[in-house]
Amino acid sequence: MNDKLFGSSHLFLVLVLLCGCGGGRPSGTPLTPPSTPPSGSPPPSPNIAGHWQFTTTSLMGMPPATLAGSLAQSGKSVSGAVHVDGSNCVDWLTTIDLTGSVTGSSMSLTSASVGGQITTLTGSITNAALTGTYNIKGGCADGDHGNVIGTKLPYLANQLSGTFTTSGQQTFDIAGNIAQNGDPSPDGSYGVSGTATFNVPCFNSGTITPGTLSQGSFVLGSRLALEIETGNGIVTFGGTVNQDRTEIIGNYAVSGGTCDDSGTAVLHVSSPWDY
């Protein structure tokens, strides 16, 4: 009886030892380490889709130019539509298509030919900003090259306020709400909509109607255009954000009513819209 108990106990001990040693793993077989990403794998590509503005600094003495518009991303492929401001070779209203790619923190964009002119932008993206170089081949600016800085602009959805100064140097104020469309227009601009109120007898409220570069309200880079329909005419405004990013300075006109006039205006859009 004692031999049987000893035998059973001995068998149990052997099984415990085998389980503790890997359940019968063949001798010399190494333990499989936890899976880890391959060494040197590139970092994931950032999401660059959105509203961008690029500023060039020529190394060939050409005037600085600004490219503004929208970029879309599908995997590593990038496409977009931009407009050039400040160029002697391309009209600002011309829509320029872009194609390219983003891999890790590197992005490369090439424009469609405009008057035989093809522009390439390459650079590194950090915190929604690009730092790199540009090069132009063909056309009016053939051979121009230099540095480029790009910024992904934040979404516009804020309170609006400001002051209009008439041609007779009288003033009236505007207050309201403004919002940028989530999707861009084919020309790369973003429609803007909202409501506005005025402290002027001619009209006391209006609707901000979204549009594109040709008409209506839109934002493109540092440019903001507003078309405000009131009960007594349409108020149009066009301006650009100033250098310290605190004001949008431009001109306005009122047409189609009994108080047609024109003048200047200074608008403010509350944080977080901040170039």
Protein Blocks (a to p, Z undefined) as FASTA:
>chain_A
ZZmmmmmmmmmmmmmmmmmnogopaehiacdddddddehiacddddfbdcdddddddfeh
pacdddddddddehjbccdddddehiakbcfklccddddddehjbccdddddeehiacdd
ddddeehiacdddddeehjlgoiacddddddddddddddddddddfkopacddddddddd
fbdcfkopacdedddddddfkbgbdcdddddfkncjddehjbccdddddfebcadddddd
dfkopaccdddddehiakbccdddddddddfbdZZ
